[in-house]
Amino acid sequence: MNGEIQLLQSYHELNPGHPDLRLVLREISQKIPSYMWVDSFRFSNGVLELSVKSEKDDINFYKNLKEASRYKLVNLRKNRATQGKTEYSVTLKVEAL
């Protein structure tokens, strides 16, 4: 994971005016329960798309993500994954800081 953090730091340093995604991902990681994890993400044109996997369904996931200081929740879709897991597709508009 340290390699990804360094890559995000380098991206932020090379692209002044773009948001620091490390801060956004840190805020998200503090909001999701221990049985969820960010499987992948993509950032383009101020929009961060996340794939979040979970050991179980969480009816409060939307509410937890909605309250944020560094992004605006644009879309959240829930899909059933294999082996009883749940996968969420999350779209966020990231605020430039």
C-alpha positions as protocol buffer text, in pm:
chain_id: "A"
residue {
  index: 1
  type: MET
  ca { x: 0 y: 0 z: 0 }
}
residue {
  index: 2
  type: ASN
  ca { x: 289 y: 239 z: 61 }
}
residue {
  index: 3
  type: GLY
  ca { x: 366 y: 233 z: -311 }
}
residue {
  index: 4
  type: GLU
  ca { x: 13 y: 351 z: -389 }
}
residue {
  index: 5
  type: ILE
  ca { x: 39 y: 630 z: -130 }
}
residue {
  index: 6
  type: GLN
  ca { x: 368 y: 749 z: -281 }
}
residue {
  index: 7
  type: LEU
  ca { x: 216 y: 735 z: -629 }
}
residue {
  index: 8
  type: LEU
  ca { x: -79 y: 950 z: -516 }
}
residue {
  index: 9
  type: GLN
  ca { x: 158 y: 1197 z: -351 }
}
residue {
  index: 10
  type: SER
  ca { x: 364 y: 1222 z: -671 }
}
residue {
  index: 11
  type: TYR
  ca { x: 47 y: 1271 z: -877 }
}
residue {
  index: 12
  type: HIS
  ca { x: -66 y: 1551 z: -648 }
}
residue {
  index: 13
  type: GLU
  ca { x: 276 y: 1722 z: -660 }
}
residue {
  index: 14
  type: LEU
  ca { x: 289 y: 1702 z: -1040 }
}
residue {
  index: 15
  type: ASN
  ca { x: -66 y: 1831 z: -1086 }
}
residue {
  index: 16
  type: PRO
  ca { x: -107 y: 2152 z: -887 }
}
residue {
  index: 17
  type: GLY
  ca { x: -470 y: 2248 z: -845 }
}
residue {
  index: 18
  type: HIS
  ca { x: -586 y: 1886 z: -842 }
}
residue {
  index: 19
  type: PRO
  ca { x: -722 y: 1751 z: -516 }
}
residue {
  index: 20
  type: ASP
  ca { x: -502 y: 1545 z: -288 }
}
residue {
  index: 21
  type: LEU
  ca { x: -665 y: 1203 z: -325 }
}
residue {
  index: 22
  type: ARG
  ca { x: -480 y: 1073 z: -19 }
}
residue {
  index: 23
  type: LEU
  ca { x: -697 y: 1298 z: 199 }
}
residue {
  index: 24
  type: VAL
  ca { x: -1015 y: 1188 z: 24 }
}
residue {
  index: 25
  type: LEU
  ca { x: -930 y: 818 z: 52 }
}
residue {
  index: 26
  type: ARG
  ca { x: -835 y: 864 z: 417 }
}
residue {
  index: 27
  type: GLU
  ca { x: -1174 y: 1024 z: 488 }
}
residue {
  index: 28
  type: ILE
  ca { x: -1352 y: 737 z: 311 }
}
residue {
  index: 29
  type: SER
  ca { x: -1149 y: 473 z: 495 }
}
residue {
  index: 30
  type: GLN
  ca { x: -1253 y: 630 z: 826 }
}
residue {
  index: 31
  type: LYS
  ca { x: -1620 y: 607 z: 729 }
}
residue {
  index: 32
  type: ILE
  ca { x: -1639 y: 247 z: 613 }
}
residue {
  index: 33
  type: PRO
  ca { x: -1666 y: -41 z: 859 }
}
residue {
  index: 34
  type: SER
  ca { x: -1386 y: -293 z: 911 }
}
residue {
  index: 35
  type: TYR
  ca { x: -1562 y: -556 z: 696 }
}
residue {
  index: 36
  type: MET
  ca { x: -1542 y: -327 z: 386 }
}
residue {
  index: 37
  type: TRP
  ca { x: -1245 y: -234 z: 172 }
}
residue {
  index: 38
  type: VAL
  ca { x: -1171 y: -25 z: -138 }
}
residue {
  index: 39
  type: ASP
  ca { x: -1086 y: -277 z: -407 }
}
residue {
  index: 40
  type: SER
  ca { x: -1001 y: -27 z: -682 }
}
residue {
  index: 41
  type: PHE
  ca { x: -1043 y: 337 z: -776 }
}
residue {
  index: 42
  type: ARG
  ca { x: -1014 y: 566 z: -1077 }
}
residue {
  index: 43
  type: PHE
  ca { x: -989 y: 945 z: -1088 }
}
residue {
  index: 44
  type: SER
  ca { x: -1063 y: 1163 z: -1389 }
}
residue {
  index: 45
  type: ASN
  ca { x: -1194 y: 1519 z: -1436 }
}
residue {
  index: 46
  type: GLY
  ca { x: -1268 y: 1568 z: -1067 }
}
residue {
  index: 47
  type: VAL
  ca { x: -1465 y: 1243 z: -1037 }
}
residue {
  index: 48
  type: LEU
  ca { x: -1345 y: 955 z: -821 }
}
residue {
  index: 49
  type: GLU
  ca { x: -1496 y: 614 z: -897 }
}
residue {
  index: 50
  type: LEU
  ca { x: -1453 y: 345 z: -632 }
}
residue {
  index: 51
  type: SER
  ca { x: -1521 y: -24 z: -618 }
}
residue {
  index: 52
  type: VAL
  ca { x: -1590 y: -112 z: -254 }
}
residue {
  index: 53
  type: LYS
  ca { x: -1625 y: -474 z: -150 }
}
residue {
  index: 54
  type: SER
  ca { x: -1793 y: -594 z: 167 }
}
residue {
  index: 55
  type: GLU
  ca { x: -1833 y: -913 z: 363 }
}
residue {
  index: 56
  type: LYS
  ca { x: -2199 y: -820 z: 414 }
}
residue {
  index: 57
  type: ASP
  ca { x: -2465 y: -570 z: 316 }
}
residue {
  index: 58
  type: ASP
  ca { x: -2474 y: -244 z: 512 }
}
residue {
  index: 59
  type: ILE
  ca { x: -2793 y: -36 z: 506 }
}
residue {
  index: 60
  type: ASN
  ca { x: -2605 y: 263 z: 653 }
}
residue {
  index: 61
  type: PHE
  ca { x: -2333 y: 275 z: 386 }
}
residue {
  index: 62
  type: TYR
  ca { x: -2507 y: 548 z: 184 }
}
residue {
  index: 63
  type: LYS
  ca { x: -2573 y: 760 z: 492 }
}
residue {
  index: 64
  type: ASN
  ca { x: -2214 y: 722 z: 613 }
}
residue {
  index: 65
  type: LEU
  ca { x: -2065 y: 827 z: 279 }
}
residue {
  index: 66
  type: LYS
  ca { x: -2310 y: 1110 z: 218 }
}
residue {
  index: 67
  type: GLU
  ca { x: -2179 y: 1326 z: 504 }
}
residue {
  index: 68
  type: ALA
  ca { x: -1837 y: 1443 z: 380 }
}
residue {
  index: 69
  type: SER
  ca { x: -1609 y: 1743 z: 374 }
}
residue {
  index: 70
  type: ARG
  ca { x: -1384 y: 1657 z: 78 }
}
residue {
  index: 71
  type: TYR
  ca { x: -1630 y: 1516 z: -174 }
}
residue {
  index: 72
  type: LYS
  ca { x: -1992 y: 1500 z: -283 }
}
residue {
  index: 73
  type: LEU
  ca { x: -2159 y: 1162 z: -326 }
}
residue {
  index: 74
  type: VAL
  ca { x: -2295 y: 1148 z: -682 }
}
residue {
  index: 75
  type: ASN
  ca { x: -2398 y: 783 z: -722 }
}
residue {
  index: 76
  type: LEU
  ca { x: -2399 y: 459 z: -526 }
}
residue {
  index: 77
  type: ARG
  ca { x: -2493 y: 120 z: -673 }
}
residue {
  index: 78
  type: LYS
  ca { x: -2501 y: -209 z: -489 }
}
residue {
  index: 79
  type: ASN
  ca { x: -2438 y: -545 z: -655 }
}
residue {
  index: 80
  type: ARG
  ca { x: -2423 y: -896 z: -519 }
}
residue {
  index: 81
  type: ALA
  ca { x: -2076 y: -1042 z: -567 }
}
residue {
  index: 82
  type: THR
  ca { x: -1962 y: -1402 z: -541 }
}
residue {
  index: 83
  type: GLN
  ca { x: -1940 y: -1597 z: -216 }
}
residue {
  index: 84
  type: GLY
  ca { x: -2208 y: -1390 z: -43 }
}
residue {
  index: 85
  type: LYS
  ca { x: -2013 y: -1065 z: -66 }
}
residue {
  index: 86
  type: THR
  ca { x: -2156 y: -729 z: -168 }
}
residue {
  index: 87
  type: GLU
  ca { x: -1990 y: -488 z: -410 }
}
residue {
  index: 88
  type: TYR
  ca { x: -2062 y: -116 z: -420 }
}
residue {
  index: 89
  type: SER
  ca { x: -1986 y: 113 z: -713 }
}
residue {
  index: 90
  type: VAL
  ca { x: -1938 y: 462 z: -574 }
}
residue {
  index: 91
  type: THR
  ca { x: -1904 y: 786 z: -772 }
}
residue {
  index: 92
  type: LEU
  ca { x: -1779 y: 1096 z: -593 }
}
residue {
  index: 93
  type: LYS
  ca { x: -1723 y: 1453 z: -709 }
}
residue {
  index: 94
  type: VAL
  ca { x: -1400 y: 1556 z: -541 }
}
residue {
  index: 95
  type: GLU
  ca { x: -1364 y: 1910 z: -414 }
}
residue {
  index: 96
  type: ALA
  ca { x: -1044 y: 2085 z: -521 }
}
residue {
  index: 97
  type: LEU
  ca { x: -852 y: 2194 z: -211 }
}
